[in-house]
Each structure stands twice: as structure tokens, then as C-alpha cells.
Amino acid sequence: MRTIGANGVGRINIEFEIANSEDLVRAKDGTLPRNKVRRATVSGIVDPGAAMLVLPESIAKQLGLPRGKTVKVRYADGRRAQRREAKAALIKILGREDIFTAVVEPKRSDALIGAIVLEALDLLVDCKHQRLIPRDPSGPVYEIE
């Protein structure tokens, strides 16, 4: 399904896995049973015009993500606000995963996946087919120059 953003840029909807990475560390060292790791499958909008990962407050609370500092945000319509960060969010998309800090949005019902996540996971938006694809199917390749 195609969603058009406020700035006219096409965006796509996906489902992805998210977990509390601190829980995963504790499960690995045996101080937390593996079945107690807080994780969820979340609906999200991929918007390469956005920078950050944005999570609904309900998801950040459900996963018990530790809160970080207060940050300034600017919405596509020009509004500004201050929001808290949530740290230690392990995101898994198309078999690729990494740990991110997210902006917590109190009234959001879905996640927003911005350019930072796409770059870190080396994923591209295929606008024609409305999907994410790995830039290199053999694994991430990072540009360093």
C-alpha cells in the first residue's frame, strides 16, 4: 500500500521486529529467561525523507526501552516540539538488524523508519514495487569515502 507524506514523497508500509536489546544481553548471559525478552512485531512507515526512527510511546513502554535525553523535533508541517528518546531498540528488517535510539511520539500508532535506519541496515526503497530491498543481497556494504 502506498502512502503519500505531507511533503509529497512516496512512503511504504512494512512490518518489522523490534526487541529490547538490553533484555537480549541479559538472556545471553543467563540472567533473564529467553522467553522473557520483550519483543514485538510492529507496523511502520518507511520514509527516507525522515531522519530518525520514531516509535509510539505505547511500544517503547511495552518493550521497557530505557529513556534517554529530551530532543527537539520538527514535523513535516513545520511544527516543533520536544520529545524523549528511547534507547536500546533492536530493529530487524529483512534479516538485518542493529540497535537504535528512537524518538518517542506519544500519539503515534505506528513506527516511522527514517534514513538512519535504512543506511545502517543498507536497505533501499523500491518505489516502483513499494518495498524495501537490500542494496547488496549478500549483506551490507558500507560506503566509507
HUCORRA-V128535 format. One record per residue. N is the residue number from 0. RES is the residue in one letter. OMEGA is omega in whole degrees, 0 to 359 (none if undefined). Layout:
n=N res=RES omega=OMEGA
n=N res=RES omega=OMEGA
This chain:
n=0 res=M omega=181
n=1 res=R omega=177
n=2 res=T omega=178
n=3 res=I omega=180
n=4 res=G omega=181
n=5 res=A omega=181
n=6 res=N omega=177
n=7 res=G omega=181
n=8 res=V omega=177
n=9 res=G omega=178
n=10 res=R omega=180
n=11 res=I omega=178
n=12 res=N omega=177
n=13 res=I omega=167
n=14 res=E omega=180
n=15 res=F omega=180
n=16 res=E omega=177
n=17 res=I omega=180
n=18 res=A omega=174
n=19 res=N omega=185
n=20 res=S omega=176
n=21 res=E omega=174
n=22 res=D omega=180
n=23 res=L omega=177
n=24 res=V omega=180
n=25 res=R omega=177
n=26 res=A omega=180
n=27 res=K omega=180
n=28 res=D omega=174
n=29 res=G omega=180
n=30 res=T omega=176
n=31 res=L omega=176
n=32 res=P omega=182
n=33 res=R omega=181
n=34 res=N omega=178
n=35 res=K omega=177
n=36 res=V omega=180
n=37 res=R omega=181
n=38 res=R omega=180
n=39 res=A omega=167
n=40 res=T omega=189
n=41 res=V omega=171
n=42 res=S omega=180
n=43 res=G omega=175
n=44 res=I omega=175
n=45 res=V omega=180
n=46 res=D omega=181
n=47 res=P omega=176
n=48 res=G omega=176
n=49 res=A omega=182
n=50 res=A omega=195
n=51 res=M omega=165
n=52 res=L omega=178
n=53 res=V omega=180
n=54 res=L omega=172
n=55 res=P omega=179
n=56 res=E omega=181
n=57 res=S omega=179
n=58 res=I omega=179
n=59 res=A omega=178
n=60 res=K omega=180
n=61 res=Q omega=182
n=62 res=L omega=181
n=63 res=G omega=181
n=64 res=L omega=179
n=65 res=P omega=180
n=66 res=R omega=178
n=67 res=G omega=184
n=68 res=K omega=173
n=69 res=T omega=181
n=70 res=V omega=176
n=71 res=K omega=177
n=72 res=V omega=175
n=73 res=R omega=181
n=74 res=Y omega=181
n=75 res=A omega=180
n=76 res=D omega=176
n=77 res=G omega=178
n=78 res=R omega=177
n=79 res=R omega=179
n=80 res=A omega=172
n=81 res=Q omega=181
n=82 res=R omega=177
n=83 res=R omega=173
n=84 res=E omega=167
n=85 res=A omega=184
n=86 res=K omega=171
n=87 res=A omega=177
n=88 res=A omega=176
n=89 res=L omega=182
n=90 res=I omega=178
n=91 res=K omega=179
n=92 res=I omega=178
n=93 res=L omega=177
n=94 res=G omega=179
n=95 res=R omega=183
n=96 res=E omega=175
n=97 res=D omega=182
n=98 res=I omega=185
n=99 res=F omega=166
n=100 res=T omega=182
n=101 res=A omega=168
n=102 res=V omega=180
n=103 res=V omega=181
n=104 res=E omega=186
n=105 res=P omega=188
n=106 res=K omega=178
n=107 res=R omega=175
n=108 res=S omega=179
n=109 res=D omega=179
n=110 res=A omega=173
n=111 res=L omega=181
n=112 res=I omega=183
n=113 res=G omega=187
n=114 res=A omega=182
n=115 res=I omega=179
n=116 res=V omega=180
n=117 res=L omega=179
n=118 res=E omega=183
n=119 res=A omega=180
n=120 res=L omega=180
n=121 res=D omega=180
n=122 res=L omega=178
n=123 res=L omega=175
n=124 res=V omega=175
n=125 res=D omega=184
n=126 res=C omega=182
n=127 res=K omega=183
n=128 res=H omega=177
n=129 res=Q omega=181
n=130 res=R omega=171
n=131 res=L omega=176
n=132 res=I omega=174
n=133 res=P omega=177
n=134 res=R omega=176
n=135 res=D omega=183
n=136 res=P omega=181
n=137 res=S omega=179
n=138 res=G omega=181
n=139 res=P omega=174
n=140 res=V omega=186
n=141 res=Y omega=175
n=142 res=E omega=183
n=143 res=I omega=178
n=144 res=E omega=none
